[in-house]
Amino acid sequence: MKKQLTGMLGLSLSAISPLVVALGLGQATVTSPLGAPLEATVPLQESERFALSDLHVEVADESTFKSLGLEWTPLAAKVSVQIQEQLDGHRLLLSSSQAVVEPWLDLLLKVASPEGQQTHALTLLFDPPDYSAIAQPSASDTVLVARGDTLWGVATRVKPEGVSTQQMMLALLDANPDAFPSGSADDIRAGQTLNVPPRYQAVSRTPNEATQALQTVRQPAVRQASLLPNEPAAPSAASSSEASPASADHNSELASDAFSDLAEQLLDGQAKMQQVAEEREQSYRDIQQELAALSQEIATQRQEMATLTQAFNDAQRGVQPSAEIAVSHDENAAMLSSSLSIVDRIAAYQWPLASIALGLLLAALVGLRKRRERQWENVSATAVLHTAPVAPVTPPPVDDITAETAAEKVPVSNEPELAVKPGRMPDAALSGEPPCTRAEEQWEIEEVAFEPRRRDNGTT
């Protein structure tokens, strides 16, 4: 039970994405009670991979507390945080110069490391000052009185820490009325078993009050024996013995009331702590849901951004061909317009151009005609100058051998020139004879002159 109350309420709120593996806070241990300055230790998990100089922890400011829905207290500003290095990592030492007056304390710690900064919330719970005695009584509920023991010695041996011997002696007297029938501390006997009262009964009186009460109830046996003969003393002893049980009952009632008050405070504190734990747990769930919703929204926005980027890229790829097509259309339109302008100009000057072309054609035909006429005139004049009358020669009849011999002796140079230069008329035109008759006669002479030579070339 004490471990549960002095531990940390399992709340750790991270201000970053839950998907990030980072430093964390372990189970806190509170060593200071309620009403005393804060003393607590918190393990820093997953910190063994960092050096001490790489870590920095401090308490967040008021605005950060309010942003996470945590209550800001002036005591939080007085809390100092130190980092202590250990074999298995690091731990935080929390302390304050001001006493803690509330049963719990909310803290918001900022943990900075090379991986970034995180924020963790802690709720520390504090025990009442006498809670350890209420929750755990003495290890031994009874004690055996040994030979030679006194009530002082037994009280010194069984008293808890922070309780004086006089307070414990008076608590033993109240808890064992059967062992002390006269109410005197000297009634203790060896072999008796005494009930050890809890701590809250021992501290129900201050040390001064316990000392005064012991002086009242402690009556040595020797003094009682000396007072027996005296008659007035008998009523006094009787009244003292009667007062002792009454005083014991009163002390027991006071102790019971104190125990009831402490138990009520404890239950009240437990109820508040349970309520705080439920609120922190609900707040933690809400923050986790908000983080999940934000993560989903971010993923959706990223997907939409990717879709828009793809559409933009596709649009850019489609604009380039369109621009090229537009440029080609503009060029074609320019060429078409230029060709149309030329055609329009030709159409505008159609008849003058046609007249010029027709005139040039007629001029060319006339020039060609005149050139041909000049060529025929030159050929006719040349043919008249070089043509002479030639009488027909009739060769005498000879035999074949004589004819062949004569044919061989005819010189080639005596043969008439029949060749006509290009562009000139034949010589027959000068003799006045028809050209065709003169040419036929010339061909017959040539055939007769060359016939024996063909036979000499191997035809005979």
C-alpha positions as CSV (number, residue, x, y, z in Angstrom):
1,M,0.0,0.0,0.0
2,K,2.8,2.4,0.9
3,K,4.6,1.6,-2.4
4,Q,1.4,2.5,-4.3
5,L,0.9,5.8,-2.5
6,T,4.5,6.9,-2.6
7,G,4.9,6.0,-6.3
8,M,4.2,7.9,-9.4
9,L,0.8,7.9,-11.0
10,G,1.4,6.2,-14.4
11,L,0.9,9.3,-16.5
12,S,3.4,10.3,-19.2
13,L,2.1,12.8,-21.8
14,S,4.4,13.3,-24.8
15,A,4.2,16.4,-26.9
16,I,5.5,14.7,-30.0
17,S,4.2,12.0,-32.2
18,P,3.6,8.6,-30.4
19,L,5.4,6.8,-33.3
20,V,8.8,8.3,-32.3
21,V,10.8,6.1,-30.0
22,A,12.5,8.5,-27.6
23,L,13.4,9.1,-24.0
24,G,10.8,8.3,-21.3
25,L,10.2,8.6,-17.6
26,G,10.1,5.6,-15.3
27,Q,8.5,4.9,-11.9
28,A,9.1,7.9,-9.6
29,T,10.0,7.4,-5.9
30,V,9.0,10.1,-3.5
31,T,11.0,10.1,-0.3
32,S,9.6,13.3,1.4
33,P,6.3,13.3,3.3
34,L,3.6,15.8,3.1
35,G,4.5,19.1,4.7
36,A,8.3,18.7,3.9
37,P,10.4,20.0,0.9
38,L,10.2,17.8,-2.2
39,E,12.7,15.0,-2.5
40,A,12.0,12.5,-5.4
41,T,13.9,10.5,-8.0
42,V,12.7,9.5,-11.5
43,P,14.5,7.1,-13.8
44,L,15.2,8.4,-17.3
45,Q,14.5,5.5,-19.6
46,E,16.3,4.8,-22.9
47,S,19.0,7.3,-21.9
48,E,22.0,5.0,-21.7
49,R,23.0,5.8,-25.3
50,F,23.5,9.5,-24.4
51,A,26.2,11.2,-22.4
52,L,25.4,13.3,-19.4
53,S,26.4,16.5,-21.3
54,D,23.9,15.7,-24.1
55,L,20.8,15.7,-21.8
56,H,19.0,18.7,-20.3
57,V,15.8,18.6,-18.2
58,E,13.9,21.4,-16.7
59,V,10.4,22.3,-15.5
60,A,8.2,23.8,-18.2
61,D,6.8,27.3,-18.0
62,E,3.2,28.3,-17.1
63,S,2.0,28.6,-20.7
64,T,3.1,25.1,-21.5
65,F,1.2,23.8,-18.4
66,K,-2.0,25.5,-19.6
67,S,-1.6,24.4,-23.2
68,L,-1.7,20.7,-22.0
69,G,-4.5,21.3,-19.6
70,L,-2.4,21.0,-16.4
71,E,-2.8,23.1,-13.3
72,W,0.1,25.5,-12.7
73,T,1.2,26.0,-9.1
74,P,3.8,28.3,-7.7
75,L,5.6,25.3,-6.2
76,A,6.3,24.0,-9.7
77,A,8.5,27.0,-10.4
78,K,10.5,26.3,-7.2
79,V,11.3,22.7,-8.2
80,S,14.9,22.1,-9.4
81,V,15.9,19.1,-11.6
82,Q,19.3,17.5,-11.6
83,I,20.5,14.6,-13.8
84,Q,22.5,11.9,-12.1
85,E,24.4,9.3,-14.2
86,Q,24.1,5.6,-13.3
87,L,25.4,2.3,-14.6
88,D,22.2,1.5,-16.5
89,G,21.4,5.1,-17.6
90,H,20.4,8.3,-15.9
91,R,17.9,9.4,-13.3
92,L,16.4,12.7,-12.3
93,L,16.7,14.2,-8.8
94,L,13.7,16.5,-8.0
95,S,14.0,18.8,-5.1
96,S,12.5,22.1,-3.8
97,S,13.2,24.6,-1.0
98,Q,9.5,25.1,-0.3
99,A,7.4,22.5,1.6
100,V,4.7,20.6,-0.2
101,V,1.3,21.3,1.3
102,E,-0.9,19.4,-1.2
103,P,-1.1,15.6,-1.3
104,W,-0.1,15.6,-5.0
105,L,2.0,17.8,-7.3
106,D,1.7,18.1,-11.1
107,L,5.0,18.6,-12.9
108,L,5.7,19.1,-16.6
109,L,9.3,18.3,-17.5
110,K,11.0,19.3,-20.8
111,V,13.6,16.7,-21.8
112,A,16.1,17.8,-24.4
113,S,18.5,15.4,-26.1
114,P,20.3,15.1,-29.5
115,E,17.1,13.5,-30.9
116,G,15.0,16.6,-30.1
117,Q,12.9,18.0,-27.3
118,Q,10.0,16.2,-25.5
119,T,7.5,17.1,-22.8
120,H,6.4,14.6,-20.1
121,A,3.9,15.2,-17.3
122,L,4.3,13.7,-13.9
123,T,1.9,13.5,-10.9
124,L,3.7,13.0,-7.6
125,L,1.8,11.8,-4.5
126,F,2.8,12.5,-0.9
127,D,2.1,10.5,2.2
128,P,0.9,12.1,5.5
129,P,3.7,12.4,8.1
130,D,2.4,9.5,10.2
131,Y,1.3,7.3,7.3
132,S,4.2,4.8,7.6
133,A,3.2,4.0,11.2
134,I,-0.5,3.7,10.3
135,A,0.1,1.5,7.3
136,Q,2.8,-0.7,8.8
137,P,2.8,-1.2,12.6
138,S,5.9,-2.7,14.3
139,A,7.3,-5.9,12.9
140,S,6.5,-7.5,16.3
141,D,3.2,-6.7,17.9
142,T,4.2,-8.1,21.2
143,V,7.4,-8.2,23.3
144,L,8.5,-10.6,26.0
145,V,9.8,-9.1,29.2
146,A,13.2,-10.7,30.1
147,R,14.7,-11.0,33.5
148,G,16.1,-7.7,34.7
149,D,14.1,-5.7,32.1
150,T,12.5,-2.4,33.1
151,L,9.8,-0.5,31.4
152,W,12.4,2.0,30.3
153,G,14.5,-0.7,28.7
154,V,11.5,-2.3,27.0
155,A,10.3,1.0,25.6
156,T,13.8,1.9,24.4
157,R,14.0,-1.4,22.6
158,V,10.6,-1.3,20.8
159,K,10.0,2.4,20.2
160,P,9.8,3.4,16.5
161,E,11.9,6.2,15.0
162,G,10.9,9.7,16.0
163,V,9.3,8.6,19.3
164,S,10.8,9.4,22.7
165,T,11.3,6.8,25.4
166,Q,8.8,8.6,27.7
167,Q,6.1,8.5,24.9
168,M,6.6,4.8,24.3
169,M,6.6,4.0,28.1
170,L,3.3,5.8,28.5
171,A,1.9,4.0,25.4
172,L,2.9,0.6,26.8
173,L,1.2,1.4,30.1
174,D,-2.0,2.3,28.2
175,A,-1.9,-0.7,26.0
176,N,-1.3,-3.3,28.8
177,P,-3.6,-2.5,31.7
178,D,-3.5,-6.1,32.9
179,A,0.3,-6.1,33.2
180,F,0.2,-2.9,35.2
181,P,-2.8,-3.3,37.5
182,S,-1.7,-0.4,39.7
183,G,-0.8,1.8,36.8
184,S,2.8,2.0,38.0
185,A,5.8,1.4,35.6
186,D,7.4,-0.6,38.4
187,D,4.8,-3.3,38.2
188,I,6.6,-4.9,35.2
189,R,7.5,-8.6,35.8
190,A,9.8,-11.0,34.0
191,G,8.0,-13.4,31.7
192,Q,5.2,-11.0,30.9
193,T,4.1,-10.5,27.3
194,L,3.4,-6.9,26.5
195,N,1.4,-5.6,23.5
196,V,3.4,-3.0,21.5
197,P,1.1,-0.1,20.5
198,P,1.3,1.5,17.1
199,R,3.2,4.7,16.5
200,Y,0.2,7.0,16.3
201,Q,-0.7,6.1,19.9
202,A,2.8,6.9,21.1
203,V,2.9,10.3,19.4
204,S,-0.6,11.3,20.6
205,R,1.2,13.1,23.5
206,T,4.2,15.3,23.3
207,P,7.4,14.3,25.0
208,N,6.7,16.8,27.8
209,E,3.2,15.7,28.4
210,A,4.4,12.0,28.5
211,T,7.1,12.9,31.1
212,Q,4.6,14.7,33.3
213,A,2.1,11.8,33.0
214,L,4.8,9.3,34.0
215,Q,5.7,11.3,37.0
216,T,2.1,11.2,38.1
217,V,1.4,7.5,37.6
218,R,4.8,6.2,38.7
219,Q,4.6,5.3,42.4
220,P,7.5,3.3,43.8
221,A,6.7,0.3,45.9
222,V,8.8,1.5,48.7
223,R,6.9,4.7,48.9
224,Q,3.6,2.9,48.8
225,A,4.8,0.6,51.7
226,S,5.8,3.6,53.8
227,L,2.4,5.2,53.3
228,L,0.4,2.1,54.4
229,P,0.3,2.9,58.2
230,N,-0.9,6.3,57.7
231,E,-4.7,6.4,57.3
232,P,-4.9,9.5,55.2
233,A,-2.6,7.9,52.8
234,A,-4.9,5.0,52.1
235,P,-7.6,7.1,50.4
236,S,-5.0,8.8,48.3
237,A,-3.6,5.5,47.1
238,A,-7.1,4.3,46.3
239,S,-7.9,7.5,44.4
240,S,-4.7,7.1,42.5
241,S,-5.4,3.6,41.6
242,E,-8.9,4.6,40.5
243,A,-7.6,7.5,38.5
244,S,-5.1,5.4,36.6
245,P,-7.8,3.3,34.7
246,A,-9.7,6.5,34.0
247,S,-6.6,8.2,32.6
248,A,-5.8,5.1,30.5
249,D,-9.4,5.1,29.1
250,H,-9.1,8.8,28.2
251,N,-5.8,8.3,26.5
252,S,-7.2,5.3,24.5
253,E,-10.1,7.4,23.4
254,L,-7.8,10.2,22.3
255,A,-5.7,7.8,20.4
256,S,-8.7,6.3,18.8
257,D,-10.0,9.7,17.7
258,A,-6.6,10.5,16.2
259,F,-6.5,7.2,14.4
260,S,-10.0,7.9,13.0
261,D,-9.0,11.3,11.8
262,L,-5.9,10.0,10.1
263,A,-7.8,7.2,8.5
264,E,-10.4,9.6,7.2
265,Q,-7.7,11.8,5.8
266,L,-6.1,8.8,4.2
267,L,-9.4,7.7,2.6
268,D,-10.0,11.3,1.4
269,G,-6.5,11.5,-0.1
270,Q,-7.0,8.1,-1.8
271,A,-10.3,9.2,-3.3
272,K,-8.7,12.4,-4.6
273,M,-5.7,10.6,-6.0
274,Q,-8.0,8.1,-7.8
275,Q,-10.0,11.0,-9.2
276,V,-6.8,12.7,-10.4
277,A,-5.6,9.4,-11.9
278,E,-8.8,9.0,-13.8
279,E,-8.7,12.6,-15.1
280,R,-5.1,12.2,-16.2
281,E,-5.9,8.9,-17.9
282,Q,-8.8,10.4,-19.7
283,S,-6.7,13.4,-20.7
284,Y,-4.0,11.0,-22.0
285,R,-6.6,9.2,-24.1
286,D,-7.9,12.4,-25.5
287,I,-4.5,13.6,-26.4
288,Q,-3.7,10.3,-28.1
289,Q,-7.0,10.5,-30.1
290,E,-6.1,14.1,-31.1
291,L,-2.7,13.0,-32.2
292,A,-4.1,10.1,-34.2
293,A,-6.6,12.5,-35.8
294,L,-3.9,14.9,-36.7
295,S,-1.7,12.2,-38.1
296,Q,-4.6,11.0,-40.3
297,E,-5.3,14.6,-41.4
298,I,-1.6,15.1,-42.3
299,A,-1.6,11.8,-44.2
300,T,-4.7,12.9,-46.1
301,Q,-3.2,16.3,-46.9
302,R,0.0,14.7,-48.1
303,Q,-2.0,12.4,-50.4
304,E,-4.0,15.4,-51.8
305,M,-0.8,17.3,-52.3
306,A,0.7,14.3,-54.2
307,T,-2.4,14.2,-56.4
308,L,-2.3,17.9,-57.1
309,T,1.4,17.7,-57.9
310,Q,0.8,14.8,-60.3
311,A,-2.0,16.7,-62.0
312,F,0.2,19.8,-62.3
313,N,3.0,17.8,-63.9
314,D,0.6,16.2,-66.4
315,A,-0.8,19.6,-67.2
316,Q,2.7,21.0,-67.8
317,R,3.5,18.0,-70.1
318,G,0.3,18.7,-72.0
319,V,1.0,22.5,-72.4
320,Q,4.3,22.0,-74.2
321,P,2.9,20.0,-77.2
322,S,0.0,22.5,-77.4
323,A,2.5,25.4,-77.5
324,E,4.5,23.6,-80.3
325,I,1.3,23.0,-82.2
326,A,0.3,26.6,-81.8
327,V,3.6,27.8,-83.1
328,S,3.4,25.5,-86.1
329,H,-0.1,26.7,-86.8
330,D,1.1,30.3,-86.6
331,E,3.9,29.5,-89.0
332,N,1.5,27.8,-91.4
333,A,-0.9,30.7,-91.1
334,A,1.9,33.2,-91.9
335,M,3.1,31.2,-94.9
336,L,-0.5,30.8,-96.1
337,S,-1.1,34.5,-95.6
338,S,2.1,35.3,-97.5
339,S,1.1,32.9,-100.4
340,L,-2.4,34.4,-100.4
341,S,-0.9,37.8,-100.6
342,I,1.2,36.8,-103.6
343,V,-1.8,35.2,-105.3
344,D,-3.9,38.3,-104.6
345,R,-1.2,40.4,-106.2
346,I,-1.0,38.1,-109.2
347,A,-4.8,38.2,-109.5
348,A,-4.7,42.0,-109.3
349,Y,-2.2,42.2,-112.2
350,Q,-3.5,39.2,-114.1
351,W,-4.2,40.9,-117.5
352,P,-1.2,43.0,-117.7
353,L,1.1,40.0,-116.9
354,A,-0.8,37.9,-119.5
355,S,-0.3,40.6,-122.1
356,I,3.4,40.9,-121.4
357,A,3.8,37.1,-121.5
358,L,1.9,36.9,-124.9
359,G,4.1,39.7,-126.3
360,L,7.3,38.0,-125.3
361,L,6.1,34.7,-126.8
362,L,5.3,36.4,-130.1
363,A,8.7,38.2,-130.1
364,A,10.4,34.9,-129.6
365,L,8.5,33.3,-132.5
366,V,9.3,36.1,-134.9
367,G,13.0,36.0,-134.0
368,L,13.2,32.3,-134.5
369,R,11.5,32.6,-137.9
370,K,13.9,35.3,-139.0
371,R,16.9,33.3,-137.9
372,R,15.8,30.2,-140.0
373,E,15.3,32.4,-143.0
374,R,18.8,33.8,-142.8
375,Q,20.3,30.3,-142.5
376,W,18.5,29.1,-145.7
377,E,19.7,32.1,-147.6
378,N,23.4,31.5,-146.7
379,V,23.1,27.8,-147.7
380,S,21.6,28.6,-151.2
381,A,24.4,31.2,-152.0
382,T,27.2,28.8,-151.1
383,A,25.8,26.0,-153.1
384,V,25.6,28.2,-156.3
385,L,29.2,29.2,-156.0
386,H,30.8,25.7,-155.7
387,T,28.6,23.8,-158.2
388,A,30.1,23.1,-161.8
389,P,28.6,21.2,-164.7
390,V,29.9,17.6,-165.1
391,A,29.5,15.6,-168.3
392,P,28.4,12.1,-167.9
393,V,31.2,9.6,-168.6
394,T,30.5,6.3,-170.2
395,P,33.2,3.8,-169.7
396,P,34.2,1.5,-172.5
397,P,33.3,-2.2,-172.2
398,V,36.1,-4.2,-170.8
399,D,36.3,-7.6,-169.3
400,D,36.2,-8.2,-165.7
401,I,39.9,-8.4,-165.0
402,T,40.7,-5.2,-167.0
403,A,37.9,-3.4,-165.2
404,E,39.3,-4.5,-161.9
405,T,42.8,-3.3,-162.8
406,A,41.6,0.0,-164.0
407,A,39.5,0.5,-160.9
408,E,42.6,-0.1,-158.8
409,K,44.5,2.5,-160.7
410,V,41.9,5.3,-160.4
411,P,43.2,7.7,-157.8
412,V,41.0,8.5,-154.8
413,S,41.6,12.2,-155.1
414,N,40.0,12.3,-158.5
415,E,36.7,11.4,-157.0
416,P,34.3,14.3,-156.9
417,E,33.6,15.9,-153.5
418,L,30.1,15.0,-152.5
419,A,30.3,16.1,-148.9
420,V,28.2,19.1,-148.0
421,K,29.0,21.1,-145.0
422,P,26.3,21.7,-142.4
423,G,24.0,24.5,-143.2
424,R,25.0,24.6,-146.9
425,M,23.0,23.4,-150.0
426,P,24.5,20.7,-152.3
427,D,26.4,21.7,-155.4
428,A,23.7,20.4,-157.6
429,A,21.7,23.5,-156.8
430,L,24.2,25.6,-158.9
431,S,24.0,23.5,-162.0
432,G,20.4,24.1,-162.4
433,E,19.5,20.5,-162.3
434,P,17.2,19.1,-159.7
435,P,19.2,18.1,-156.6
436,C,17.7,14.6,-156.4
437,T,18.9,13.7,-160.0
438,R,22.4,14.9,-159.5
439,A,22.8,13.0,-156.3
440,E,21.6,9.8,-157.8
441,E,24.2,10.0,-160.6
442,Q,26.9,10.7,-158.1
443,W,25.9,7.7,-156.0
444,E,26.0,5.4,-159.1
445,I,29.5,6.5,-160.0
446,E,30.7,5.9,-156.5
447,E,29.2,2.5,-156.4
448,V,30.9,1.4,-159.6
449,A,34.3,2.8,-158.5
450,F,34.4,1.0,-155.1
451,E,32.9,-2.4,-156.2
452,P,36.3,-4.1,-157.2
453,R,37.9,-3.0,-153.9
454,R,35.2,-4.8,-151.9
455,R,36.0,-7.9,-153.9
456,D,39.7,-7.6,-153.1
457,N,38.9,-7.4,-149.4
458,G,37.8,-11.0,-149.4
459,T,34.4,-11.2,-150.9
460,T,35.5,-13.1,-154.1
